[in-house]
Amino acid sequence: MDARAIIAAVRGKTTPTQEELTWFAQGLASGDVSDAQAGAFAMAVVLNGLSDEGRVALTQGMRDSGDVMAWDLPGPVIDKHSTGGVGDCVSLILAPALAACGAYVPMISGRGLGHTGGTLDKLEAIPGLNINVTDKQLRLITREVGCAIVSATGQIAPADRRLYAIRDVTATVESVDLITASILSKKLAAGLESLILDVKCGSGAFMKTHDEARKLARALVDAANGAGCKTAALITDMNEPLAPALGNAVEVAVCMEVLAGNTAAAPRLYDLTVALCAQLLVMQGEDAASAADRVTVAISSGAAMERFAQMIAALGGPPDMAHDWHTHLPKAPVVGEVTAPASGHIAAIDGEALGLVVVGLGGGRKVETDRVDPSVGLTEMVGLGDAVSRGDPLCVLHAADEDAAIAAAQAVQAAITIGDPVEPGPLIIEGIT
């Protein structure tokens, strides 16, 4: 087969056959498909799309480009995936909370994509931590701790590892077909029994409208269920950051506060985490009310924090993370408030613009080879509907130098609209099964 012919087919609005897409996925994994060809394929898919059958075929081909895991554990093997937003650090709380509830969570995560932060980048803000583990280490940590948040091993969906990085730097992120194949190839290769999808909708999401989010959720749920993994989705609001912090170390710090029992530090983050955990337990046959209660107890009792700390230590991080995280997380040298230029209420927040502020500070990547500064970001973010007076803080900015701070402050002010009072919409918009 010829990669050029497959690219030409998609460019001409014809979906390649299952055999062709399987071959292309294998070529991504082996290197037989070049970076230029991978980028051209991704752009053709963004512009013209694949059929439903083509989407499933690409997903399965990418899944089968490496090993597919099987488990023999005394509890359900379950997981969650978010389609990406700003201030979205749910995974760092959800995985240990589920582990404390008796589930096993082999969470294969990704790095930052476009304006959104990546779970692996956040974890790597913790000194000494290594998210690049072998298949044997992933199995051992999952069995002993109950959860492991790691990069895909070299054997898990290697085609996605390659295409994911290329999408990030070629403006080909926003595609239902590519997002579906990327998410599900890794998750299905992890051998899950159940999967919950958090499909973001709004200014800080890739899917800006409810209709776009529903289309993606439907594609993901149908493809995953068709492949034999019990899957549901929640469409959730991303018209403001989920947590009041954006960046790597600062988001880890917020998660540590929640795991320590201070749920008021990030109420939207906490509420959504509980809802996603509970939905996964319900998919395993639990009653909805008791499932939510079990998750809240796992967090309030400190059991989830204990699992998180065990996971961090198992991945090479500090052994005392549960009690001394403030000491271990890096701090930016320049810290200051970004103030409101006028009085009124927070009427709109451009989440994508805020995400790009963090990228501009060095907290994300503009090109694939960029190094991430884990210390930079935004904290104490205002929320929709908040009242502010001129000169009040909109957030606290953490930067590497004064010039970066000045540019970022101006961009933050431009991303936040101050006007008449607004009523924020519901956090959970719709469930898809």
C-alpha positions in Angstrom: 0.0 0.0 0.0 1.0 3.6 -0.5 0.5 6.4 2.1 0.1 8.9 -0.7 -2.9 7.1 -2.1 -4.5 6.9 1.3 -4.0 10.7 1.8 -5.3 11.4 -1.7 -8.4 9.4 -1.0 -9.2 11.4 2.2 -8.4 14.6 0.4 -10.9 13.5 -2.3 -13.6 12.9 0.4 -13.4 9.1 0.0 -12.9 7.0 3.2 -10.1 4.5 2.8 -10.8 0.8 3.5 -10.3 -0.8 6.9 -7.3 -2.6 5.5 -5.8 0.7 4.3 -6.4 2.5 7.6 -4.9 -0.4 9.5 -1.9 -0.3 7.3 -1.5 3.5 7.8 -1.7 3.1 11.6 0.9 0.4 11.5 3.0 2.8 9.3 2.7 5.5 11.9 4.0 3.1 14.6 6.8 1.7 12.5 8.0 4.9 10.8 7.1 3.8 7.3 4.7 6.8 7.2 6.7 10.0 7.4 6.0 13.1 9.6 4.9 15.0 6.5 2.6 12.2 5.4 1.1 12.0 8.9 0.5 15.7 9.0 -1.1 15.7 5.5 -3.4 12.8 6.5 -4.4 14.6 9.7 -5.2 17.8 7.8 -7.2 15.9 5.2 -9.2 14.2 7.9 -9.9 17.6 9.6 -11.1 19.1 6.3 -13.1 16.2 4.9 -13.7 13.7 7.8 -14.1 9.9 7.7 -17.3 7.8 7.7 -18.5 6.2 10.8 -17.0 2.9 9.6 -13.7 4.7 8.8 -13.6 6.2 12.3 -14.0 2.8 13.9 -11.4 1.3 11.5 -8.8 4.0 12.3 -9.5 3.6 16.1 -9.0 -0.2 15.9 -6.0 0.1 13.6 -4.3 2.5 16.1 -5.3 0.3 19.0 -3.8 -2.8 17.3 -0.6 -1.0 16.4 0.8 -2.2 19.7 -0.1 -4.5 22.6 -3.6 -4.8 24.0 -3.6 -5.5 27.7 -5.6 -8.0 29.7 -6.1 -8.0 33.5 -6.7 -10.4 36.3 -7.5 -8.2 39.3 -9.9 -8.5 42.2 -11.9 -5.5 41.2 -13.1 -3.7 38.1 -10.6 -2.1 35.7 -12.1 1.3 34.8 -11.0 4.7 33.6 -12.0 8.2 32.6 -10.9 10.5 29.8 -11.5 14.3 29.2 -11.6 15.8 25.8 -9.6 18.7 27.2 -10.2 22.1 28.8 -8.5 24.6 31.0 -8.0 24.1 34.7 -9.1 20.5 34.2 -7.0 18.3 36.6 -9.8 15.9 37.5 -7.6 12.8 36.7 -5.3 13.5 39.6 -8.1 13.2 42.1 -10.4 10.7 40.3 -7.8 7.9 39.9 -6.8 7.7 43.5 -10.4 8.1 44.7 -11.6 5.2 42.5 -8.6 3.1 43.8 -9.8 3.9 47.3 -13.2 2.5 46.4 -11.7 -0.8 45.3 -11.4 -0.2 41.6 -8.2 -0.4 39.4 -7.3 2.5 37.2 -4.5 2.0 34.6 -4.8 5.6 33.3 -2.8 6.2 30.1 -2.7 9.9 29.7 -1.3 12.5 27.3 0.5 15.8 27.3 -0.8 19.3 26.6 -2.7 19.7 23.3 -3.2 23.1 21.8 -4.4 25.5 24.5 -5.3 22.7 27.0 -3.0 21.3 29.7 -1.8 17.7 29.8 -2.1 15.4 32.7 1.4 14.1 32.2 2.9 17.6 32.1 1.1 18.4 35.4 2.4 15.2 37.1 6.0 16.0 35.8 5.8 19.2 37.9 6.5 16.8 40.8 10.3 16.4 41.1 11.7 13.0 40.4 8.5 11.6 39.0 8.8 9.4 35.9 5.7 8.7 33.9 7.5 6.6 31.3 7.1 3.1 32.7 7.4 -0.3 31.2 4.4 -2.6 30.8 5.6 -4.6 33.8 5.8 -1.5 36.0 2.3 -0.3 34.9 0.9 -3.7 35.9 2.7 -3.8 39.2 1.8 -0.2 40.3 -1.8 -0.7 39.2 -2.1 -3.9 41.2 -0.4 -2.7 44.3 -1.7 0.9 44.5 -4.9 0.6 42.6 -4.1 3.4 40.1 -1.2 4.5 37.8 -1.3 7.6 35.7 1.4 7.2 33.1 2.4 7.8 29.5 1.5 5.1 27.0 4.3 2.5 27.0 6.1 1.9 23.8 3.8 -1.1 23.3 0.5 0.7 23.9 -1.0 2.4 20.8 2.3 3.6 19.4 0.5 5.0 16.3 -1.4 7.4 18.6 1.8 8.6 20.3 3.1 9.7 17.0 0.0 11.2 15.5 -0.9 13.0 18.8 2.3 14.9 18.8 1.9 15.9 15.1 -1.6 17.1 15.6 -0.5 19.4 18.4 1.8 21.3 16.1 -0.1 21.2 12.8 -3.4 22.8 13.8 -5.3 19.5 13.4 -6.6 19.0 16.9 -10.3 19.8 16.3 -11.5 16.7 14.5 -14.1 14.3 15.8 -12.5 11.4 13.9 -9.0 12.1 15.1 -10.0 12.8 18.7 -12.1 9.6 18.7 -9.3 7.5 17.4 -6.7 9.0 19.7 -8.7 8.7 22.9 -10.1 5.2 22.3 -7.0 3.6 20.8 -5.2 4.1 24.1 -8.1 3.3 26.3 -9.2 0.2 24.5 -5.6 -1.0 24.4 -5.5 -0.7 28.2 -8.0 -3.5 28.5 -10.8 -1.6 30.3 -14.1 -2.9 31.5 -15.8 0.5 31.7 -14.9 4.0 30.6 -16.5 7.4 31.4 -15.9 10.3 29.0 -15.9 13.9 30.1 -16.7 15.8 26.9 -16.1 19.5 27.4 -18.2 22.2 25.8 -17.6 26.0 25.8 -15.0 28.7 25.4 -12.2 26.7 27.0 -13.0 23.5 25.1 -12.2 22.3 21.6 -15.9 21.8 21.1 -17.4 25.3 21.6 -21.1 24.4 21.2 -23.4 21.9 22.8 -24.1 20.4 19.4 -20.4 19.9 18.6 -19.9 18.3 22.0 -22.9 16.0 21.6 -21.6 14.9 18.2 -18.2 14.0 19.7 -19.7 12.3 22.7 -22.0 10.2 20.5 -19.1 9.2 18.3 -16.9 8.2 21.2 -19.6 6.3 23.1 -20.8 4.4 20.0 -17.3 3.5 18.9 -16.2 2.3 22.3 -19.3 0.3 23.0 -19.1 -1.2 19.6 -15.6 -2.3 20.5 -16.8 -4.1 23.6 -16.0 -1.5 26.3 -19.0 -0.3 28.4 -18.9 3.5 27.9 -20.9 6.6 28.8 -20.2 10.3 28.5 -21.0 13.5 30.4 -21.1 16.7 28.5 -19.8 19.3 30.9 -19.4 23.1 30.9 -16.1 24.7 30.0 -17.1 28.3 29.7 -14.9 29.0 32.7 -11.8 27.2 34.0 -12.8 24.0 35.9 -10.3 24.8 38.7 -9.3 28.3 39.8 -5.7 27.5 38.7 -4.2 27.1 35.2 -0.7 25.6 34.8 1.1 22.6 35.9 2.5 22.9 39.4 -0.4 25.2 40.4 -3.0 22.7 39.3 -1.3 19.9 41.2 -1.4 22.2 44.3 -5.1 22.7 43.9 -5.6 18.9 43.6 -3.6 18.4 46.8 -5.8 20.8 48.6 -8.9 18.9 47.5 -7.3 15.5 48.4 -6.4 16.9 51.8 -10.2 17.6 52.4 -10.3 21.3 51.4 -13.0 20.8 48.7 -13.9 24.5 48.9 -10.5 25.2 47.2 -12.0 24.1 43.9 -15.8 23.3 44.2 -16.4 22.8 40.5 -13.4 20.5 40.2 -14.6 18.5 43.2 -18.2 18.2 42.1 -17.3 17.0 38.7 -14.8 14.5 40.0 -17.4 13.0 42.3 -20.0 12.8 39.5 -17.6 11.1 37.1 -16.4 8.6 39.7 -19.9 7.8 40.8 -21.0 7.3 37.2 -18.2 4.7 36.7 -19.3 2.9 39.8 -22.9 2.9 38.7 -21.8 1.3 35.4 -20.4 -1.5 37.6 -23.8 -2.0 39.1 -23.8 0.2 42.2 -26.7 2.4 43.3 -26.1 6.0 42.3 -26.6 7.6 45.7 -24.3 5.0 47.5 -21.7 5.4 44.7 -21.5 9.2 45.2 -21.3 8.7 49.0 -18.4 6.2 48.7 -16.5 8.6 46.6 -17.0 11.6 48.9 -15.9 9.4 51.9 -12.8 8.2 49.9 -11.7 11.9 49.6 -12.8 13.2 53.0 -11.3 10.3 54.9 -7.8 10.8 53.3 -7.9 7.4 51.6 -7.7 9.0 48.2 -4.7 11.1 49.3 -3.0 8.0 50.6 -3.4 6.3 47.2 -2.2 9.3 45.4 0.9 9.6 47.5 1.6 5.9 47.1 1.3 6.3 43.3 3.7 9.3 43.3 6.3 7.4 45.3 5.9 4.3 43.1 6.7 6.6 40.0 9.8 7.9 41.6 8.4 11.1 43.2 8.8 12.3 46.8 7.7 9.8 49.5 6.1 12.5 51.6 4.0 14.2 48.9 0.8 13.8 51.0 2.2 16.0 53.8 4.7 18.3 52.2 3.6 19.1 48.7 4.2 22.8 49.1 7.9 22.2 49.5 8.2 19.9 46.5 6.3 21.9 43.9 8.3 24.5 41.9 7.6 28.2 42.3 7.8 30.9 39.7 10.2 33.8 40.4 7.7 36.5 39.4 4.3 36.4 41.1 1.7 39.3 41.0 -1.9 40.1 40.6 -3.7 40.9 37.4 -6.3 43.5 38.2 -9.7 44.4 36.8 -9.6 47.4 34.4 -13.2 48.3 35.2 -16.0 47.6 37.7 -18.9 45.2 37.1 -19.4 41.4 37.0 -17.5 38.7 35.2 -19.7 38.3 32.2 -17.6 36.0 30.0 -14.3 34.2 30.1 -12.4 33.2 27.0 -11.0 29.9 28.3 -9.0 29.2 25.1 -7.3 32.5 25.4 -6.4 31.9 29.0 -5.0 28.5 28.1 -2.8 30.2 25.4 -1.6 32.7 28.1 -0.2 29.7 30.0 1.4 28.3 26.9 2.9 31.8 26.2 4.3 31.8 29.7 6.1 28.5 29.0 3.6 26.2 30.6 2.8 24.5 27.3 4.3 23.9 23.9 4.2 26.0 20.7 6.2 23.3 18.9 6.7 19.7 19.8 10.3 20.2 21.1 9.5 23.0 23.5 10.4 22.5 27.1 7.6 23.1 29.6 8.2 25.4 32.6 6.1 23.6 35.4 6.1 26.6 37.7 4.2 29.2 35.6 0.5 29.8 35.4 -2.5 31.5 36.8 -4.1 31.0 40.2 -7.1 32.4 42.2 -9.0 32.9 39.0 -12.3 34.8 39.2 -15.4 32.9 38.1 -18.4 33.8 35.9 -20.8 36.1 37.8 -18.3 37.3 40.3 -18.5 41.0 41.2 -15.3 43.0 40.8 -14.3 46.7 41.3 -11.7 48.4 39.3 -8.3 47.3 40.7 -9.6 44.1 42.2 -7.6 41.0 41.3 -8.8 38.9 38.4 -6.1 36.3 39.2 -2.5 35.8 40.4 0.0 35.4 37.7 3.1 33.2 38.0 5.8 34.0 35.4 9.5 33.3 34.7 10.4 37.0 34.2 8.9 40.5 34.2 8.5 40.9 30.4 6.5 37.6 30.2 4.4 38.7 33.2 3.5 42.1 31.6 2.5 40.5 28.3 0.5 37.7 30.0 -1.3 40.2 32.3 -2.6 42.2 29.2 -3.7 38.9 27.6 -5.6 37.9 30.7 -7.4 41.2 30.9 -8.4 40.9 27.2 -9.7 37.3 27.8 -12.1 38.4 30.6 -15.2 40.4 29.9 -16.6 42.7 32.6 -20.2 43.7 32.3 -23.7 43.0 33.5 -24.4 40.1 36.0 -24.7 36.6 34.5 -25.9 33.3 35.9 -23.4 30.5 35.1 -24.9 27.5 33.4 -25.0 24.0 34.9 -21.7 22.1 35.3 -23.1 18.9 33.9 -25.1 19.6 30.8 -26.1 16.2 29.5 -25.4 12.5 29.9 -24.9 10.2 26.8 -25.2 6.5 26.9 
